[in-house]
Amino acid sequence: VSGLLFEPLSHDDVKELAALLAPVRDHMRSTPPRSAAPRRRKSGADG
C-alpha cells in the first residue's frame, strides 16, 4: 500500500486524475461557498 501512496504518478495517471477531478472543480466553482457574504450592488449615484 505504501508503494501506491508514495510512488510517482505517470504522465497517463496525471492526465486521468485531471479528467476525473475536472467535473469536481467545475462544480465547486459554480456556486459560491455558503460562508460568502452576498455582494452589494453599487448604486449609480456613487460614480
C-alpha positions, 0 to 999 in steps of 0.5 A: 500500500505504501508503494501506491501512496508514495510512488510517482504518478505517470504522465497517463495517471496525471492526465486521468486524475485531471479528467476525473477531478475536472467535473469536481472543480467545475462544480465547486466553482459554480456556486459560491461557498455558503460562508460568502457574504452576498455582494452589494450592488453599487448604486449609480449615484456613487460614480 
